[in-house]
Amino acid sequence: MQLLIKSAIEEHLTPVLAPEDDPFTFQRKREELGYELQMKLRMILAELEHELGLLKTREFDPEMLKLYNEVRHRLETIARTMNVANPIKTAREIVLYLDNRHTKAVLENLDFLAEHHLEKTKVPFQSGGLLVHPKVRSFKLIPQLLQFAKEFLTEQSPQSMQETVRPSKGNIIPVTLPGPPAVPSFATPPAPTAPESPEAKKKMEKEVG
């Protein structure tokens, strides 16, 4: 009976951590989100690699291919330095790159031109079942990656998200605004002090004369 009472008292006094207060639960969830972010990023890279090979075969515009490859290289660099256990830095880099207005315009144009080129150069055959005409998928997946990275930062690191994206517009990289311009001074500089000694006065008169 005494053992039961002692056990009940110890159980009552032992603190129980809520799931959100458990650091291991928090870290485990962060790693799970990190793996999901990595999987989405790798899926896009695989699609970009496939599309690049296909568009080269179809003789896509060389300048557009160069841009295509630059997008792939940038995302590949981000993926290569990713730390799944703490992917905050990677999520920030994704948001800064993909949520930039210039990047969005480039991706939108590449998507349109690549789709148009594939449609124009497709081999005529009766599609159906497993046999379908290839399409551009990478640029359709990128908005999903961007949204996931934003939600991850908002949940896991609100401060980092605020530093990365302006809440009002959400697609501008933070910039340092210039300070107010300096006000020019129009004050007349003071006249030179007249010499006081007779020798200096005579020397000055000679130079003037």
PAVEXSE-837129 format. One record per residue (C-alpha): chain; x, y, z. Coordinates in steps of 0.25 Angstrom, whole numbers. Example, Ala and Ser with C-alpha at 12.3 -4.5 7.8 and 13.67 -1.06 7.14 Angstrom:
[r A; [49; -18; 31]]
[r A; [55; -4; 29]]
//
This chain:
[r A; [0; 0; 0]]
[r A; [11; 9; 4]]
[r A; [18; 6; -10]]
[r A; [5; 10; -17]]
[r A; [4; 23; -10]]
[r A; [19; 26; -12]]
[r A; [18; 23; -27]]
[r A; [5; 32; -28]]
[r A; [12; 44; -21]]
[r A; [25; 43; -30]]
[r A; [16; 42; -43]]
[r A; [8; 54; -38]]
[r A; [21; 62; -36]]
[r A; [28; 58; -49]]
[r A; [27; 70; -59]]
[r A; [21; 66; -72]]
[r A; [25; 74; -84]]
[r A; [15; 78; -94]]
[r A; [19; 73; -109]]
[r A; [21; 88; -113]]
[r A; [31; 90; -101]]
[r A; [39; 77; -104]]
[r A; [52; 81; -111]]
[r A; [53; 67; -117]]
[r A; [39; 68; -123]]
[r A; [42; 82; -129]]
[r A; [55; 77; -135]]
[r A; [49; 65; -141]]
[r A; [38; 73; -147]]
[r A; [48; 83; -153]]
[r A; [56; 71; -159]]
[r A; [43; 65; -165]]
[r A; [40; 79; -172]]
[r A; [55; 79; -176]]
[r A; [54; 66; -183]]
[r A; [41; 70; -190]]
[r A; [48; 83; -195]]
[r A; [60; 75; -200]]
[r A; [50; 65; -207]]
[r A; [43; 77; -214]]
[r A; [56; 83; -218]]
[r A; [62; 71; -224]]
[r A; [49; 68; -231]]
[r A; [50; 81; -238]]
[r A; [65; 79; -241]]
[r A; [62; 66; -248]]
[r A; [51; 72; -256]]
[r A; [60; 83; -261]]
[r A; [71; 73; -264]]
[r A; [61; 65; -273]]
[r A; [55; 77; -280]]
[r A; [69; 83; -283]]
[r A; [73; 70; -290]]
[r A; [60; 70; -297]]
[r A; [61; 84; -302]]
[r A; [75; 83; -307]]
[r A; [71; 71; -315]]
[r A; [59; 80; -321]]
[r A; [69; 91; -324]]
[r A; [63; 101; -314]]
[r A; [68; 115; -315]]
[r A; [83; 115; -309]]
[r A; [81; 128; -301]]
[r A; [68; 122; -295]]
[r A; [76; 109; -292]]
[r A; [87; 117; -285]]
[r A; [76; 124; -276]]
[r A; [70; 110; -273]]
[r A; [83; 105; -269]]
[r A; [86; 117; -260]]
[r A; [73; 114; -252]]
[r A; [77; 100; -251]]
[r A; [91; 103; -246]]
[r A; [86; 113; -236]]
[r A; [76; 103; -230]]
[r A; [86; 92; -230]]
[r A; [96; 101; -222]]
[r A; [85; 104; -212]]
[r A; [82; 89; -211]]
[r A; [97; 85; -210]]
[r A; [99; 94; -197]]
[r A; [86; 90; -190]]
[r A; [86; 85; -176]]
[r A; [74; 76; -174]]
[r A; [75; 77; -159]]
[r A; [74; 92; -159]]
[r A; [69; 97; -173]]
[r A; [66; 111; -169]]
[r A; [77; 117; -178]]
[r A; [73; 108; -190]]
[r A; [59; 113; -188]]
[r A; [63; 127; -188]]
[r A; [72; 126; -200]]
[r A; [60; 119; -208]]
[r A; [50; 131; -204]]
[r A; [61; 142; -207]]
[r A; [63; 135; -221]]
[r A; [50; 131; -225]]
[r A; [41; 142; -220]]
[r A; [49; 153; -227]]
[r A; [42; 160; -237]]
[r A; [53; 159; -248]]
[r A; [54; 143; -245]]
[r A; [39; 142; -246]]
[r A; [39; 149; -260]]
[r A; [50; 140; -265]]
[r A; [43; 127; -261]]
[r A; [30; 131; -267]]
[r A; [36; 135; -280]]
[r A; [44; 122; -280]]
[r A; [32; 114; -277]]
[r A; [24; 120; -288]]
[r A; [35; 119; -299]]
[r A; [39; 105; -295]]
[r A; [25; 100; -296]]
[r A; [22; 107; -309]]
[r A; [35; 101; -315]]
[r A; [32; 87; -310]]
[r A; [18; 88; -316]]
[r A; [24; 93; -329]]
[r A; [34; 82; -330]]
[r A; [26; 70; -325]]
[r A; [27; 57; -333]]
[r A; [13; 54; -338]]
[r A; [7; 41; -332]]
[r A; [-6; 37; -325]]
[r A; [-4; 40; -310]]
[r A; [-11; 31; -300]]
[r A; [-8; 22; -288]]
[r A; [7; 23; -285]]
[r A; [11; 30; -298]]
[r A; [9; 45; -296]]
[r A; [16; 57; -302]]
[r A; [26; 63; -292]]
[r A; [23; 76; -285]]
[r A; [30; 86; -276]]
[r A; [27; 82; -262]]
[r A; [39; 89; -254]]
[r A; [33; 103; -254]]
[r A; [19; 98; -250]]
[r A; [26; 92; -237]]
[r A; [34; 104; -234]]
[r A; [22; 112; -228]]
[r A; [19; 100; -219]]
[r A; [34; 100; -214]]
[r A; [34; 115; -211]]
[r A; [21; 114; -203]]
[r A; [26; 103; -195]]
[r A; [39; 110; -192]]
[r A; [31; 123; -188]]
[r A; [22; 114; -179]]
[r A; [34; 107; -173]]
[r A; [40; 120; -169]]
[r A; [28; 126; -163]]
[r A; [26; 114; -154]]
[r A; [40; 111; -151]]
[r A; [47; 125; -151]]
[r A; [37; 136; -151]]
[r A; [49; 146; -149]]
[r A; [56; 141; -161]]
[r A; [44; 141; -170]]
[r A; [42; 156; -166]]
[r A; [56; 159; -170]]
[r A; [55; 151; -183]]
[r A; [42; 157; -189]]
[r A; [34; 170; -187]]
[r A; [21; 167; -181]]
[r A; [14; 177; -190]]
[r A; [18; 172; -203]]
[r A; [25; 159; -201]]
[r A; [33; 158; -213]]
[r A; [44; 169; -211]]
[r A; [58; 166; -206]]
[r A; [61; 175; -195]]
[r A; [70; 187; -199]]
[r A; [76; 198; -191]]
[r A; [69; 211; -193]]
[r A; [78; 223; -195]]
[r A; [78; 234; -185]]
[r A; [73; 248; -187]]
[r A; [82; 256; -196]]
[r A; [92; 266; -190]]
[r A; [88; 280; -190]]
[r A; [98; 289; -197]]
[r A; [103; 301; -189]]
[r A; [103; 314; -195]]
[r A; [110; 322; -184]]
[r A; [121; 331; -189]]
[r A; [135; 326; -184]]
[r A; [141; 336; -174]]
[r A; [151; 346; -179]]
[r A; [166; 344; -176]]
[r A; [170; 351; -164]]
[r A; [178; 364; -167]]
[r A; [193; 364; -163]]
[r A; [195; 373; -150]]
[r A; [211; 375; -151]]
[r A; [216; 387; -159]]
[r A; [226; 377; -167]]
[r A; [214; 368; -171]]
[r A; [206; 380; -175]]
[r A; [217; 386; -184]]
[r A; [220; 372; -190]]
[r A; [205; 371; -194]]
[r A; [205; 385; -200]]
[r A; [217; 381; -209]]
[r A; [210; 369; -214]]
[r A; [197; 377; -217]]
[r A; [205; 388; -224]]
//
